[in-house]
């Protein structure tokens, strides 16, 4: 004999299906609620990344440091009493353009085959004159030079008045009686391209530490 099944109306069937779907949704666990397994900590990789970051930072700092400032040392007494033999200084280099009164470092291509430290007296377009009684004139105005070591009276080999051409500078040492500078035909007017930078600070010896003027 065939088994008899209860008869359901269409509305009852729809209600049963809806209840079944609701049960399935309530039973499902959201994906976000299932925690992902944590990766084991790789301490060797962390150390490698840390060291690499330090190396990169060090290289960048070295490049920036070399491009902006350099350490230099005075050799000789041509800038005495402002600078003395053996003084250690900081030189500023980045985008530097020579200006009157600046103390600058010149390359070894200026005629003496060694770097020089001198003071900028006149720049392009200015007219400079040196008198036999030790007075410097720039554009017919005498310079106030409290930094020179002593009286001097040697105007050198050049003919004055002298107008500094474009791209050149006229330099002198503060110790005029013991300085080979633009007065000498051996050096003369210095090309701005040979200016390595401006001396801005003396850090040694400690008893004379400070800004340079």
C-alpha angles and dihedrals in degrees: 000000000000116000113249117229123202115258118238129193123235092255091053092050091050091050092050092051092048091051090050093051091049090052091052093050093049091049094052116098115220113245091233090059092061107086116226116232112260117242113241113257111260101208093178091059091047091053091048092052091047093050092045091052091051092050093049091047090049093051092048091049091050092050092048092044093052092046095050108032139007136190116244136176129215115241111193137000104270090116097046131163090026094048129016135206109280097020113147116219145174117240123202113217114163113110090336119169119188118252133184113282096017119136106227140184115231125203125248090259097079096095106278096071093235135080115271135203114213143150121254109239103170136008136201114317096016123116118225130195130181119203125211090243094061104264122136118211124195115188087348092303119117114236122235102227112178089159099068117110100226145331116303137180108185112113091180132216101318129095118242145253089046124183113211110233125224114288094020137099135198114227136186135183118240089232092064096178091056104035133100104207143129091320088071120078086220089072107011118156111002123226111239088229088069093058106103096186149298124289106233108162140024114211099172136088094034095220090063099037116142147078118327121232 
